[in-house]
Amino acid sequence: MSLFASLDPVLDASYKGFPSTQAPRRRSEVGAAGWNVLRGDLALPLAVLHADLLTHNLGWMQNFVRERGIELAPHGKTTMSPQLFRRQLEEGAWGMTFATIFQLRVGAESGVRQALIANQVFTAADLGSLNALRQEFEGLRVAFLVDSLAQLAEIESWFAKQSGVAPFDVLLEVGIVGGRTGTRDDAQAEALAAALHASPAVRLCGIECYEGGGATGDTEKDKAFCDALMVRVSAIAKLCDANGWFADDEVLMSAGGSAIFDLVATQLTPNLSRPVRGILRSGCYITHDHGFYKRLVNVVNHRIGCTAGGLQPALEVWAAVQSCPETGLAILAVGRRDISFDIALPTPEKHFDRSTSGPVAAPAGWEITALNDQHAYLRWPADVAGPRVGDLIALGISHPCTTFDKWRWMPVVDTSYNVTDAIVTCF
């Protein structure tokens, strides 16, 4: 895929939500089409992004890291959108984070030149592809995670069979018991660090961890959890520094999901004998959500004294009421193919009756109780009015990652739901 193709592809009716009565047009031309979501110009269901809220979230998170003297490398798996990668980099992000070599390629095609792979890389296919990407894209710097001697042995086995290949930059990952990847204790981390330093196949460039899996929303518990983890991270960093095991003059220290990022942000620059670059990897901030992250980040806001103007939900999915088959039940034409359901069901946020001038807040008591592949069940109590067939409902989500991967494109809208731009995704 060329850079032009990833940033400005031709959209047509093969893209879900694109109006089938309209001629194909480039992504960059969508904003000039004069479409409006509420007027019925686009097919429903439809995931939309709010331009003003995207801009707000981009600036808010960049200010957050800047004030704490660290950098941002947002996790690209959230959106897998070249246009949004560009926005994040233009706002000041140090680089981008990815989970796979495939995702890294999309990022490199989009102009990313500094990247973390927050995952283990070890198969021959992935190592070969990563090496090819380094050669294809001038100036591309990538560091991936190593958490075991077994993984290092796989890397060294592949490396020994190559000729003229530069060693790979790696970060030692510190993990937690019961979590996913990462070293489980100090002795394991120390042995791995020594081996990474001695290996001809890799260059130890820093230390990494992921705290998000321990988030509860209880500040006392979350702080104790993060502090304990970061003590271990700092200890192995200081050990590597004292022994001269780091390959570069600058050490990379990285952490940060999207739930309790404030608790690690101030602990990413331990006092070492060389400069430290702390890198936060939060990704979901760009659109935030109406459920899981909203609940947890409300607690973050309280901790950091953010009383107004924090992260805002910028992504919603619009659907039409297609049937009201019984009292207290409406069936919406949207389902698991279109919207997140992995953490929590969607929430009705707005209601639009075409006889009115604009959307209003969905009544309290409206609730999505179930999803099928293409249908959502909207219920309400007897003392609350319900929608009618043909009405439009905006649904909020929990976990933006698993809504983005259901759409190949999304229109960007203004506050009146005029389409002003569009993004595409590359899952």
C-alpha positions in Angstrom: 0.0 0.0 0.0 1.4 3.4 -0.9 1.2 6.4 1.4 -1.3 8.1 -0.9 -3.5 5.0 -1.0 -3.6 4.7 2.8 -4.2 8.4 3.4 -6.6 9.1 0.6 -8.3 6.0 -0.8 -11.4 6.0 -3.1 -14.6 5.3 -1.1 -17.6 3.8 -2.7 -20.7 1.7 -1.8 -18.6 -1.3 -0.9 -17.8 0.7 2.3 -20.6 0.1 4.9 -22.4 3.4 5.5 -21.4 5.0 2.2 -24.5 6.2 0.3 -25.1 3.7 -2.5 -26.7 6.4 -4.7 -23.5 8.5 -4.7 -20.6 8.1 -7.0 -17.2 7.0 -5.6 -15.1 9.7 -4.2 -11.7 10.1 -2.5 -11.7 10.3 1.2 -10.4 13.9 1.0 -13.5 14.8 -1.1 -16.1 13.5 1.3 -16.3 16.8 3.2 -17.3 18.7 0.1 -20.3 16.4 -0.7 -22.7 18.3 1.5 -23.9 15.3 3.4 -25.8 15.4 6.7 -26.2 12.4 8.9 -29.6 13.4 10.3 -31.0 14.3 6.9 -30.6 10.7 5.8 -27.9 11.3 3.3 -25.8 8.3 4.5 -26.8 4.7 5.1 -27.4 3.6 8.7 -26.2 2.2 10.9 -23.2 4.6 10.9 -20.3 5.3 13.2 -19.4 9.0 13.3 -16.6 11.0 14.8 -17.1 14.5 16.2 -14.5 16.9 14.8 -14.5 19.3 17.8 -14.2 16.6 20.4 -11.4 14.8 18.5 -9.5 18.1 18.5 -10.1 18.6 22.1 -9.0 15.1 23.1 -5.8 15.3 21.0 -4.8 18.6 22.7 -5.8 17.5 26.2 -3.7 14.4 26.2 -0.7 16.1 24.6 -0.9 18.8 27.3 -1.1 16.1 30.0 2.2 14.5 29.0 3.9 17.8 28.3 3.1 19.1 31.8 4.7 15.9 33.3 7.8 16.1 31.2 7.2 12.8 29.3 6.2 11.8 25.7 3.2 10.2 24.1 3.3 7.3 21.7 -0.4 6.5 21.3 -1.4 2.9 20.7 -2.4 2.7 17.1 -4.5 -0.4 17.5 -7.3 1.7 18.9 -8.2 3.3 15.5 -5.8 1.8 12.9 -6.5 5.0 11.0 -3.7 6.6 9.0 -5.5 10.0 9.2 -5.7 9.8 13.0 -2.1 8.7 13.3 -1.2 11.8 11.3 -3.3 14.0 13.7 -1.6 12.5 16.7 1.8 13.1 15.3 1.0 16.6 14.2 -0.3 17.3 17.7 3.2 16.4 19.1 3.3 12.7 19.7 6.8 11.3 19.9 5.8 8.3 17.8 3.1 5.6 17.7 2.7 2.2 19.5 1.5 -1.0 17.7 0.8 -4.6 18.7 1.8 -6.4 15.5 4.1 -6.1 12.5 1.1 -5.7 10.3 0.0 -2.7 12.3 3.5 -1.3 12.2 3.5 -1.4 8.4 0.3 0.6 8.3 1.9 3.1 10.6 5.1 3.3 8.5 3.0 3.8 5.4 1.3 6.7 7.1 4.5 8.4 8.0 5.4 7.0 11.5 9.1 6.9 12.0 9.4 6.2 15.7 7.4 3.2 17.1 7.1 0.8 19.9 5.6 -2.6 19.5 4.0 -3.3 22.8 4.2 -7.0 22.3 6.7 -9.9 21.9 8.2 -10.3 18.5 9.9 -13.7 17.9 8.7 -15.7 14.9 10.9 -15.9 11.8 8.2 -14.3 9.7 7.8 -11.3 12.0 11.5 -10.8 12.5 12.1 -11.0 8.8 9.2 -8.5 8.1 10.5 -6.1 10.7 13.9 -6.2 9.2 12.5 -5.5 5.8 10.5 -2.6 7.1 13.6 -1.1 8.6 15.2 -1.2 5.2 12.2 0.0 3.3 11.4 3.1 5.4 14.4 5.3 5.9 14.8 6.5 9.5 12.3 4.0 10.9 13.2 3.2 14.5 11.3 0.4 16.3 11.6 -1.2 19.7 9.7 -4.3 20.7 9.3 -6.2 24.0 11.2 -9.1 25.3 10.1 -10.9 28.5 11.9 -14.3 28.5 15.1 -16.1 27.7 13.0 -18.4 25.5 11.9 -15.5 23.4 15.5 -14.2 23.2 16.6 -17.7 22.0 14.1 -17.6 19.2 15.4 -14.2 18.1 19.0 -15.3 18.3 18.3 -18.5 16.3 16.8 -16.4 13.5 19.5 -13.7 13.7 22.3 -16.3 13.4 21.0 -17.5 10.0 21.1 -13.9 8.6 23.9 -11.9 7.1 24.3 -8.1 7.4 21.3 -7.7 9.7 21.4 -5.0 12.4 20.4 -6.1 15.9 16.9 -5.2 17.0 16.1 -2.6 19.6 14.2 -4.1 22.5 12.6 -3.1 25.8 12.6 -5.5 28.7 9.0 -6.0 29.9 8.1 -6.2 33.6 4.8 -8.0 34.2 2.6 -9.0 37.1 1.6 -12.4 38.4 -1.7 -13.4 36.8 -1.3 -10.8 34.1 -0.4 -11.3 30.5 3.2 -10.9 29.3 6.3 -9.6 31.3 8.8 -11.0 33.7 7.3 -12.0 37.0 10.0 -11.4 39.5 13.2 -9.4 40.0 15.5 -12.4 39.5 14.0 -13.3 36.2 14.2 -9.6 35.1 17.9 -9.4 36.1 18.8 -12.6 34.3 17.0 -11.5 31.2 18.6 -8.0 31.2 22.1 -9.5 31.4 21.3 -11.8 28.6 19.9 -9.0 26.4 23.0 -6.9 27.0 25.2 -9.9 26.0 23.2 -10.9 22.9 24.5 -9.9 19.4 20.9 -10.0 18.2 19.4 -7.2 20.2 20.1 -3.9 21.8 18.6 -3.2 25.3 17.1 0.3 25.0 14.8 0.5 28.0 12.2 -1.0 30.3 8.4 -1.3 29.8 5.3 -2.4 31.7 1.5 -2.3 31.3 -0.6 -1.3 34.3 -4.0 -1.1 32.7 -5.0 -4.7 33.4 -5.0 -3.9 37.1 -7.4 -0.9 36.9 -10.4 -1.0 39.2 -11.5 2.6 39.6 -10.7 2.5 43.3 -7.9 5.0 43.8 -6.4 3.4 46.9 -6.2 0.0 45.3 -5.0 1.3 41.9 -2.3 3.5 43.4 -1.0 0.7 45.5 -0.9 -1.6 42.5 0.8 1.0 40.2 3.3 2.0 42.9 4.4 -1.6 43.5 4.7 -2.2 39.7 6.7 1.0 39.1 9.1 0.2 42.0 10.0 -2.9 40.2 10.3 -1.1 36.9 12.6 1.5 38.4 14.7 -1.1 40.2 15.5 -3.0 37.0 16.2 0.2 35.2 18.7 1.3 37.9 20.3 -2.1 37.9 20.8 -2.0 34.1 22.1 1.5 34.3 24.6 0.7 37.0 25.9 -2.3 35.1 26.1 -0.5 31.8 23.6 -2.8 30.1 21.7 -0.1 28.2 22.8 0.2 24.6 22.1 4.0 24.1 22.9 7.2 26.0 19.1 7.7 26.3 16.9 5.2 28.1 13.3 4.6 27.1 10.8 4.0 29.9 7.3 3.2 28.9 3.9 2.4 30.4 0.4 3.6 30.1 -3.0 2.2 29.1 -6.0 4.4 28.9 -7.6 3.8 32.3 -5.2 4.8 35.1 -2.4 6.5 33.1 -2.0 9.3 35.6 -0.7 6.9 38.2 2.3 5.8 36.1 2.9 9.1 34.2 4.9 10.7 37.1 7.0 7.6 37.6 8.5 7.2 34.1 11.7 9.2 34.6 13.7 7.5 37.4 17.0 9.1 38.3 19.6 7.3 36.2 23.2 8.3 35.1 21.9 9.0 31.6 18.8 10.8 30.2 15.5 9.1 30.4 12.6 9.5 27.9 9.3 8.5 29.6 6.7 7.4 27.0 3.0 7.0 27.7 1.1 4.7 25.3 -2.5 5.5 26.0 -4.6 5.1 22.8 -8.3 5.2 23.6 -8.1 8.8 24.7 -8.5 10.0 21.1 -12.2 9.2 21.1 -12.7 8.2 24.8 -16.1 6.5 25.3 -19.4 6.7 27.1 -18.9 3.7 29.5 -15.8 1.9 30.7 -13.2 4.6 30.1 -15.6 7.4 31.0 -16.0 5.8 34.4 -12.3 5.2 35.0 -11.1 8.6 33.7 -13.7 10.4 35.8 -11.6 9.1 38.7 -8.4 10.2 37.0 -9.9 13.7 36.6 -10.6 13.8 40.3 -7.0 12.7 41.2 -5.4 15.3 38.9 -7.9 18.1 39.8 -9.5 18.3 36.3 -12.9 19.8 37.2 -14.0 20.5 33.6 -12.9 20.0 30.1 -11.5 16.5 30.5 -11.6 13.8 27.8 -14.9 13.7 25.9 -16.7 10.9 24.0 -16.1 11.7 20.4 -17.4 8.4 18.8 -21.1 7.4 18.5 -23.1 5.0 16.3 -26.4 6.1 14.8 -29.1 3.6 14.0 -32.8 3.7 13.1 -35.7 2.2 14.9 -37.0 -0.5 12.6 -39.7 -2.0 14.7 -41.7 -1.5 17.9 -43.2 -5.0 18.1 -44.5 -4.8 21.7 -44.9 -2.4 24.6 -41.6 -1.2 26.0 -39.5 -2.6 23.2 -37.9 -1.1 20.1 -35.6 -3.0 17.7 -32.8 -0.9 16.3 -31.1 -1.8 13.0 -27.6 -2.1 14.5 -25.8 -5.0 16.1 -22.6 -6.8 16.9 -21.3 -6.3 13.4 -21.4 -2.5 14.0 -20.7 -1.6 17.6 -18.7 -2.6 20.7 -20.0 -5.2 23.0 -16.9 -6.8 24.5 -16.9 -4.8 27.8 -20.5 -3.5 28.0 -23.5 -3.0 25.9 -24.1 0.3 24.1 -26.0 3.1 25.8 -28.7 5.2 24.2 -27.3 8.8 24.3 -29.4 10.8 21.8 -32.8 10.6 20.2 -33.8 12.3 16.9 -37.4 12.5 15.7 -37.4 13.7 12.2 -40.2 16.1 13.0 -37.9 18.0 15.3 -35.0 20.4 14.6 -32.2 18.3 16.2 -31.3 15.5 18.6 -32.2 15.5 22.2 -30.8 13.5 25.1 -32.2 10.0 25.3 -34.7 9.7 28.2 -33.5 8.2 31.4 -34.6 4.6 31.6 -33.8 3.8 28.0 -31.5 0.8 27.9 -30.0 -1.6 25.4 -30.5 -5.0 26.9 -29.2 -7.3 24.1 -27.5 -7.3 20.7 -27.9 -9.8 17.8 -25.7 -9.7 14.8 -27.7 -6.9 13.2 -30.3 -5.9 15.8 -30.3 -4.1 19.2 -33.0 -4.4 21.8 -34.0 -1.0 23.3 -36.3 -1.2 26.3 -37.8 1.4 28.6 -40.1 1.3 31.7 -43.8 1.8 31.5 -43.7 5.4 32.8 -41.2 6.6 30.1 -42.1 7.4 26.5 -40.4 5.3 23.8 -39.3 6.0 20.2 -41.3 5.4 17.1 -40.4 3.5 13.9 -38.2 5.7 11.8 -36.7 7.6 14.7 -32.9 7.7 15.0 -30.9 6.8 18.1 -27.3 7.7 18.8 -25.6 4.9 20.8 -22.6 5.4 23.1 -20.0 2.8 23.4 -17.6 1.1 25.9 -14.1 0.5 24.5 -13.6 2.3 21.2 -11.1 -0.3 19.8 -13.8 -2.8 19.1 -16.1 -0.3 17.4 -13.3 1.0 15.1 -12.5 -2.5 13.8 -16.1 -2.9 12.5 -15.8 0.0 10.1 -13.6 0.6 7.1 -14.4 4.3 7.2 -16.1 6.9 9.4 -17.4 10.3 8.6 -16.2 13.2 10.7 -19.1 15.6 11.6 -19.6 19.1 13.0 -22.0 19.9 15.8 -24.9 19.9 13.3 -23.9 16.5 11.9 -22.8 17.9 8.6 -20.0 15.7 7.3 -16.8 17.7 7.1 -14.2 15.0 6.6 -13.7 11.2 6.8 -11.1 8.7 8.1 -10.4 5.2 7.0 -9.2 2.2 9.0 -6.8 -0.5 8.1 -7.5 -3.6 10.2 
